[in-house]
Each structure stands twice: as C-alpha cells, then as structure tokens.
C-alpha cells in the first residue's frame, strides 16, 4: 500500500463554515476532508485538525516516518511557530503550505510565514478549493519523485 499524504490543519479550522465566512467561506472542515478524499482518487490520506501546537508537531514527527507528503494549513501558527517550522524541516518529502485566504492581501501580521521557507510550494487565496488543488499537486510531486528515483 502507498504511504499516505498527511493533511494537517491548525487552530480554529474546526470552526470552518461558521467562523468569519466572509473570509473563509461556508464550507465545513468535514466537507473539506471529503473534497480532499475525492481529489486523492483512492490514494490514502491522513486528515487531522488540532488547536494545539504540540499535537501538530507530533503529527509532523509521525509523518516523517509514515507519509509521502505533507499538506499543512498551520493557520495562526504559520506566523508564530518556529517549533512547527523546525519539525517540518525534518520531513524528507514534499510539503505544501496551504491557506484558504490570500494571506498577502491581509493585514501585515499575516505576511511573515515561518513555514514558507521550508515548504516545497505554497497555495493561498483559493478558498477551500485550495485543498483539492493541493492534493492533486501533491500527487503530481510524488509521482515525479517516484519516477525520478
């Protein structure tokens, strides 16, 4: 069986659909997971959300041993967590940093990501449609890596 893609979601993303719908839309996290599974076309996924920084770090550590790729929406931890950045640095495969909103069109505090320097790619501003886009892009990255290796 193929190694899974880990899709990790940070704080407050469990409130998608009701939290600031003018920014994040009305799609719930359960619906986002279904979009991702559809885009994965049978490739295994591990889909998780936590409001706790340490838990996200533990899942990145798990992914180091278990996953072929990581898609992470660190939410507010994007701008505050050197610890998540350090954990991601250890991941040997592709990493996609994902944001529902275009963080670069928002307030200045949202412009400095600790994750971007260690990410293979960044997707921002596509709304929740960014998730299936990220899954398809990750599958392409994995496919190219497998063919090259």
C-alpha positions, 0 to 999 in steps of 0.5 A, spaced: 500 500 500 502 507 498 504 511 504 499 516 505 499 524 504 498 527 511 493 533 511 494 537 517 490 543 519 491 548 525 487 552 530 480 554 529 479 550 522 474 546 526 470 552 526 470 552 518 463 554 515 461 558 521 467 562 523 468 569 519 465 566 512 466 572 509 473 570 509 473 563 509 467 561 506 461 556 508 464 550 507 465 545 513 472 542 515 468 535 514 466 537 507 473 539 506 476 532 508 471 529 503 473 534 497 480 532 499 478 524 499 475 525 492 481 529 489 486 523 492 482 518 487 483 512 492 490 514 494 490 514 502 490 520 506 491 522 513 486 528 515 487 531 522 485 538 525 488 540 532 488 547 536 494 545 539 501 546 537 504 540 540 499 535 537 501 538 530 508 537 531 507 530 533 503 529 527 509 532 523 514 527 527 509 521 525 509 523 518 516 523 517 516 516 518 509 514 515 507 519 509 509 521 502 507 528 503 505 533 507 499 538 506 499 543 512 494 549 513 498 551 520 493 557 520 495 562 526 501 558 527 504 559 520 506 566 523 508 564 530 511 557 530 518 556 529 517 549 533 512 547 527 517 550 522 523 546 525 519 539 525 517 540 518 524 541 516 525 534 518 520 531 513 524 528 507 518 529 502 514 534 499 510 539 503 505 544 501 503 550 505 496 551 504 491 557 506 484 558 504 485 566 504 490 570 500 494 571 506 498 577 502 492 581 501 491 581 509 493 585 514 501 585 515 501 580 521 499 575 516 505 576 511 511 573 515 510 565 514 515 561 518 513 555 514 514 558 507 521 557 507 521 550 508 515 548 504 516 545 497 510 550 494 505 554 497 497 555 495 493 561 498 487 565 496 483 559 493 478 558 498 477 551 500 478 549 493 485 550 495 485 543 498 483 539 492 488 543 488 493 541 493 492 534 493 492 533 486 499 537 486 501 533 491 500 527 487 503 530 481 510 531 486 510 524 488 509 521 482 515 525 479 519 523 485 517 516 484 519 516 477 525 520 478 528 515 483 
